[in-house]
Amino acid sequence: MIVIDNLMQVANQIETERGVTKEVLFSAIEQAIVSACRRKLPEEALVEAVLNSDSGEVTIYRIFNIVKEIEDDSFQMTPADAKKRGRSTKEGEDYKEVMEIPDLGRIAAQTAKQVIIQRIREAEKESVYDEFKVKENRVITGTVQRIENQNYLVNLGRTEAVLPVREQIPGERFSVKEKIKLFVVEVEKGTRGNYIKISRTHPGLLRCLFELEIPEIEDKIIEIMSVAREPGKRAKVAVKTNNPAIGAVGTCVGQMGGRIQSIIKELGNEKIDVLEWDENPKVFVANALKPAQVTQVVVTNADEREAVVVVPSDQLSLAIGKQGINVRLSVKLTGWKLDIMKEEEYNEKAMDISSENNMSILDKIQKSKDLENSGFVEGNSENSLAAALAKASSGNDDSEATDAPIGGLGELAAKMAKASKQQAIEAVELKVSDLAKQLSMKTAELIEEAKSFGVEISSNRAKLDPDQVAKIKENIS
């Protein structure tokens, strides 16, 4: 029999400090003693250890299977042998006898120690995972422990996590031992331990800070309907009230801007626009583009969530924003693809937009097929001429002509067709610098943005095909 002194005191201390329950620790001790004893017994021997948690006594049992004929005496016994040892048994039962503790030695003791340490580590990892898994999509507070290559090692209490550069708000800097608020994106189990992904750029951080700072949101009087963010620059938050007597925007901003200012300070002076959510998409889109004044919003495709926003000429730059930030945030916030137009431009294209808007899906498909089958770019008369010349040169014309003129005509048709094809290619291809101007961005910034969603641009002189242009506009606009 083995006696462990101060067992309950040690178990309580481990449970408090490392979050490992007493039951797990007692099981680890029993398993460790069994592992140590096996080193002094045959490989097939069956051993069991029973720990009395109150007294700290460990009793070790040797187990035998009762069989009619013995094949391996290390774990088998006949009923007659069991009877000689003072117990009547039947075939198929197990016979337990208290085992004298052998002289285990240093190696066996080291084995037992390693088993206990390993079990405690595994239990601790499981405990940490369970603790932080329920904190996913929430804000926690951590302490900066170390700075390595612009990455921050943050102490979260029972574990640590790394805040990489890509999850940091541009321009912010922290010092060692400084407390910071972090958003828990996800918690995963890994081969080398738990992985906790933390961020300060996630839109969820802004949402959680609103919930912490504004009690009406936690009480469900006000709801956050949508959040869009460009970390360190600007953010938009759409809110709605469930109580007509309480204004959602005014409540979130607070008296003299007190509530919103504390959130702005936490996010490194990131500008935050709080606006009213509306179930009518036209009103919501107009609100999202504030502070720009919107003349009207025309829904061009409700299924694809596409709309044209008409603004006065002097409001166009304000609606787009610096480097297109206002319209990008509005698109993210509303989930609608927006095309910003000046009033003059809209008046010129109003009929086309209206007819396109009223066109059924079947009509749109038919129109697309007709354009495909026409074989030329709409509005290019040279293509039509090239096609006509090619037809004439093929010899299918009913008119009589000599071989020489037809041959010359065919050569001219080929040159015209080649030229028109090249012109068509140039018409649909777009230079990177031209696209950057359209999106009000710098060329280098556009190349970097495009790389993040899979469009590789070799240089600022490269040309983009229509698919690349569409993908870039979809993700940035």
TARA-V124823 format. One record per helix or strand. SS is the DSSP state (h for helix, s for strand). FROM is the first residue (numbers start at 1). LEN is the number of residues. If there is no record, write none. Layout:
# TARA-V124823
SS:FROM:LEN  SS:FROM:LEN
This chain:
# TARA-V124823
s:2:2  h:7:12  h:22:17  s:46:7  s:57:10  s:76:2  h:79:6  s:94:5  h:105:29  s:139:10  s:151:5  s:160:4  h:165:3  s:179:12  s:193:7  h:203:11  h:215:4  s:222:9  s:234:8  h:248:6  h:255:12  s:271:6  h:281:8  s:294:8  s:306:6  h:313:8  h:322:13  s:337:6  h:343:16  h:361:14  h:381:13  h:403:26  s:430:2  h:432:7  h:443:10  s:463:2  h:466:11
